[in-house]
Amino acid sequence: MKRFTLRQIAGACGGKYVGDMSLIDTAVSSIERDSREIKENSLFLAIKGERVDGHDFIEKCFADGAVCALCEKAVENASKPYILVDDTLKAVKKIAKAYRELFDIPIVGISGSVGKTSTKEMIAAVLSQKYNVHKTQGNLNNELGVPLTLFGMDDSTEAAVVEMGISGFGEMQRISEMVQPTVEVITIIGECHLENLGDRDGVFKAKTEMFENLRGGGTVVLNADDDKLAQVNEVKGKAPVFYGINGGSYRAENIKNNGVLGVDADLLYGGKRLSVTIPAIGTYMVANALAAAAVGVELGLTDDEIKAGISAYKTVGSRANLIDTGKIKIIDDCYNANPTSVKASIDTLMNFDGRKVAILGDMKELGENELALHFEVGEYAKKCDVVIAVGPLSEKLAEGAGGSYFKTKDELFKKLPEIINDGDVVLVKASHSMAFEEITAALKKL
């Protein structure tokens, strides 16, 4: 971390410093919410969760080297100082904002209903050709994860790429207030979190809350292929930069999907034509590359650096990860799902040779129209050779596709050897809570 003292931390959150005053100007080495990650001179965040109360681990953290704790309850006979606040989570956000203020570097904030993680990785790969880049790790993209991401920046950080995820109104405003992006990117306004946001107009409203916290003189980068985003004319008096496979000042031609060999495309911008090979599956990855090119140009990268960065892209976790077992190919895309992302994954599946099998599951948080949306996705999946739907909501998906339905994964496991043939290409996709990684594991054993 940059030098960030207990005095600064207490001042940022309005907390009461209690304990040895000789330590108040101690700089913390890290800020941790997990007691297992404590290092010498860490600040421990005592957060009360649904199952575990961090306050119960304060003394353990002190024994493991923490110099201080941020907490909501006074610590009896505390062996080290603590900062007392009314609400630890609210305090953490104030602290994160203060820490971000210590940096005068480009910070790219990314959101969208689909593709924010892959776009984040693509942008980070491109910017890494010029800058030492800090980026969001794992799923640290919510109101607690984003502060932890910001706390990971240090004196060597020259640029940051921060993923910003939300599920309700007001969250993006609070998250972007901490991040204060100098560049803001929105990928797609899709049908997600409709339980809270109502419809795509609600999603648009919630995502674009970030505009309020765009750092002065900053740039907004939007997908011109999205009908909602295409309507944005200006943000803080400045026109957005638009990218898109079909339109925008950054667009693409000659797209060729080569399956396992990646995607070829010509990126067109500024009167130039940049021929690239994206080492990933899915035509939608071209849009991610265009977004990265737009951000790269905004932040001073050369065409050669942009091309090298796109070539350096790597898939993360269970996001369009291609697994070749020798008998079948598996498109492991089971990290999460909504109607927009499932349709995009089906399109990716169609680019492969062989019998195309889609194993699809429940899409959560879709609100009152969830069954109709599952049916609609099922109809879209008819282009596949085989559609298998798993989960209570997915009975409607099976109905729309005219495919096979299994209420549980265990029922499917019994039939998998009969369903899957050598040479098949199998897409596995559902909301994360469906734990479809178990299906991927079963397929790998066939």
N, C-alpha and C positions, 0 to 999 in steps of 0.2 A: 504493500500500500504506500501511497504518498504519506508524508508525515501528517498525522491526524491524531490530535491529542485528546485525552479524556476531557480536558477543559473545553475544547472545541465541540466535542460530541455532546456534552451536557448543555452547552450554550445553544447548539443547533436544535435540540429537541425540547428545550425548556425544562430539563430534568434537574432534580436535586442531587448533587454529588454528596455522598455520605462516606466518610472514611478518611484515611490517611491523606492529608492535604499535600504532603510531599510528593505524592504520586500523580497529582492532577495534571501535570504537564508531561506525563508519560505518553509517548506515541504508541498506538496499538499496532500490532503486527498483522492482525486480521480481525474480521468481524464474523462470528460464527453463530449459527442457530442450532447446529448439531454438536452435542457435547463430545462426540467421538472425534471431532475435527479440531479440537482445541490445541493451540500451539502456545509457545512462550509469549506472553504479553498480548494474547487474544482478548477481544471483548466478547463476552458471551451474551447472546440475546435470549433471555428467559421468556419464552412464549408459551402460553397455555393453549394446548391443542385439544382436539376432541378426546384423544386417548391418553396423552402424556402431557404433563405440566412441566415445562422447562425449569420452573422455580425449584423443583425437587433436585435439580442437578447442579445448582449453583456452587455448592461447596466442593463437589467433585471436580468441577471445572477449575476452581481456584487451586485445588491440589495438583491439577494437570498443567498448570502454568498460566491460566487466564489472569489478567491483571485487574479485571473489573467485570461487573455484570450489569446489564440493562434490565430492569425488572419493575413489576407493578406492586410488589409487596416488599415491605421492609425485611431485611435479612437479619435474623437474630444472631448475635455474636459473630458477625461476619468477619472472616479472617482477612478479607481484602475489600477494597472500596466497591460500592455499587452506585448506579445512577437510578434514582427512583422516578418513575413516570406514571401517569394515569393509564396509559394504553401503550403497551410495548410496540404493537404493530404500527400505530400511528407515529410513534416516536422514530421507528426505524426509517419510515418514509422521509421524515424531516431530515434525519441524519444523512440519508442517501443523497438527497438534494444538495445538502451542504457539501458533501464529499465531491459530487459531480462538479460543483462550482470551482473546485481546485484545478480543473482541467480546461485548458484552452486548445482543444483538439477537435477534429471532425468526429461527430457521433451520429451514426445512422440508426434511426429508429424504424423498425419494420413491423407491419401488421398485415392482416388479410385473412379471409375465411379459409383460403387454401394456399399452400405453398410458401407460408412465411418462413418456415425452417429451412427449406431447400433454397429459397431466395437469400436468406441470411447467410447460409454457407457459401453460396455462389458469390455474393458481394464480398464476404470476408476473404475468399480465395483470390478474388481480383485485387482488392485493396492490399493484400499481403505482398503483392509484387512491389509495392512502394513503401508501405508503412508497417510498423510493428503493430499488429491488430489484436485487440481483445474482443471476444465475441461471447454471446450467450452460450452456456453449456447446458446440455440436457433440456429439462423442461422449466428452467428458471426464468419464466417469462410473465409471471403474474405479479400481484402487488407485494409479495414477499420475495419472489425469485428475482425480480428486476433490481431491488436494492442489493441483493447478494451479488448479482452480476456487476453492478457498478462498483461495489467494494473490491472486486477482483482487479480493477485497473490499478496500475502502479506507475512509477516514474518512467518506465520504459515504454508505456503505452503511447502510441502516436495516432491511433484511430480506434474507434470502437463500433461494433455492430450489435445492436441490442434488439432482440425480439420482444414484442409487446403483445401479449395475449389477453383477451378479455372474454367475459361471458355476460356482462350486464352494462347498463348505462352508468356513466360516472367513472368507471374503472380506468378507461383510457385517459381521461383528464388527469386522474391522480398519477397514473404511471408516467405519462409524458411530462408531467410537471417535474418529476424526478429526473428523467432522462434529458429533457430539454434538447431534443435532436437538432443538429445543424442540417441534416437531410432526413426527410420523412418519406417512406415508401409504403404504399398500400398495393397489394397484389390483386385481390379479387373481393368483391362483395357477394358472398354466397349465402346459402341457406344453412346457417349454423346458429346455435344458441337461441333458436326462435322461441323457446320456452320463456326466455326473459326479454328478447328483443322484438318479438312479434312477427316481423317480416323483413325482407331485404332493405326496405327503407329504414327500418329500425337499426339493422346492422350497419348501414351506411352512416346513420346519425352517430352511432356509438363509436365506430372506427375513426370518423373524422373529428372527434373530440380532440385528437392529437394536434390539429392545426393551431389550436389556441396556444400551444406551448412550443411551437416552432421557434427556434433561436433566431434572433434578429438577423435578417439578410439571408436566412436559410432557404433551401430548395425543397419543393415537394415533387416526388416522382410517382406517377400514377399509371395504371394499366389502361390504355385507351380502348382495349377490347371489352372492357367492362362498361355496361351501359350507365351505371350509376356514377362511376368515377369519371367517365368521359364528360359529364355535365359540370365538373368543377372548372370554373373559369380563372379564379385567382385565389391565392391564400396570402393574406397580409400584403396585398397590393402587388403580388408577383405571380405571373402565370406559371402553372405547373409544367414540368417536363413530362411528356407522355411517351410511353413505349407500348408496343403491342405487336403480336405476330401479324395482325392485319392492318395496323395503322399507328400513327404517332410519329414523332420525330426520330424515334429509334424503332425500326421495324425489321422484318426478316423476309428473305426470299430463298428459294432453292432448298427448302427443308427436306431432308432425307433421313428417315428413321431406320437405322441399321441394326435394330434389336440389341444384342449383346455388345455390338461394336460402337454403340453410342448414336448420337444425332449430329448430322452435319447441317450447317446452315450458313447463309451469308447474312451478316448483320449490317444494316444500312443506316448510317447517321452522318450528319455533317458533310454530305457529299462523298462519303467514303464507303467502301465495301470491305468488310472484314470477314474472311472465311474462317469458320471455327468448327471444331469437333468437340461436342459436349460429352464427357465420359459418363453418361447416365441414360436411362431408358425413359421414353415418354416425350412426345412432341412438345408438351407444355414446358419442358425444361428450356426451350428456346426463349420463352417469355422471361424466365428467370435470368437467362444470360443477357437479354436486352436490358433488364432492370439493372444488372450489375454493370453493364457497359455505360448506362446513363449515369450511375453513381460514380463510376470510375472517371468519366470525362469531367464531371462536376468537381471532382477532387484532384484533378491534375494528372491523371495517369495517361501514358502513351497508348497507342493502339497495340503495340507489341506487348505491353504489360497487361492490357485487358485480355488479349488473346491467350497469353500464358496463364493468367489467372483462371480463365474459363476451363482451360485444359487441366488445371490442377484441382478442379472440383472433385469432392468425394461425397458419396451418399452417407447419411447419418442414420444409424439404427434401422428400425423397421419402417423406412420410408422409401418405397419403390426400390427396395434392395433386391437385386436379382441373385438367386441361388440356383446353381446348376448341380443337381445331385448325380448326374451321369445317366439317370433314367428319365427325369423330368426337369423342367425349369419352373422355379417358384418365384413369383413376384410377391415378395413379402412387404406388404404395404398396410400392416395391421396396427400402425400406431394410433390412427384416429380416422374418423369418417364422417362426412356429411354428404348430402346429395350431389353437390358440385364436385367434390373430390372423388367420389365413387365413379361418377361418369367419366372423369378424366382418367382414372385408373383403368376403366374398361377400354377407353380409347387406346391406352398404352398397350394393353393386352392384345388388341387387334393388330398391332404392328409385328407380332411374332409369327413365325411359321409353326405348324403343328396344331393339334386340337386345342381349342381355347376353352379353359374351364375357369369359371368365376365362382369362388366360395365367398359369399357375402353374408354379413351379419347385421345386427341391429345398429341403427344410427340414433344416438341419444340426443336429448335436449332439442327436439324439433317442434315441441308445442302441440297445439290442438290438431294440426294437420299431419301429424307424424305418420299415420297409416296411409294416407293419400300419397305422401312423399315416398314412402317405401314402395308402394305400387308403381309409382312413376319411374323410380330407379329400376324396378324389375322390368318394366317395359323397355327401358333403354338397354338393359342387359340381354335382350333377346338376340342381339347380334352375336353373342357368344355361342359356342357349340354346346356347352353344358353350363347350367346355372344351378348352384346349390345354395340354399338359404338356410341360415341357422339362427335361432333365437325367437322369442315371442313376437316381436314386432315384424320379423322378417317373413312371417307366413304370408303377409300381403305382398312382399317382394317376390316370393316364389309364385304367387298368383299372377302378378304382372308379367313375370318372365315365362310362365308355363314351365317352371323348373321344379326341382326336387326340394322338399322341405324337411328339415330336422329340427325338432324343438330344442334339443341340447347337443353340445359337442360330443358327448359320449355316444349318442345315437349315431352321429356321423362317423365317429372313429370305427365303429363296427363295420361300416359299409365302404370305407375309403378304399380298401384293396380291390373291391369290385368295381368302383367308379373310375379310378384313375388308371390310365394306360401309359405304357412307355411312350415317351415323346411328347406328352402333354405339356402345355404351358398353363400353370395354375396361378391365378390371382387370389390372394387372401386379403380381405379387407373388411373392417368393422370398426366401431368405436372402441377406444382403448379398454374400456371397462369389460368388454366381451372377452378379453384375454385370448384373442385369436392366434397369438404366438404359439399356443398349444397345438393349433392345427398345423402351423408351419413346421413345428417339431415333429408331428406325426407324419407329415408328408415327406420329410427328409429321411425317415426310416423305411419308406416303402421300397 
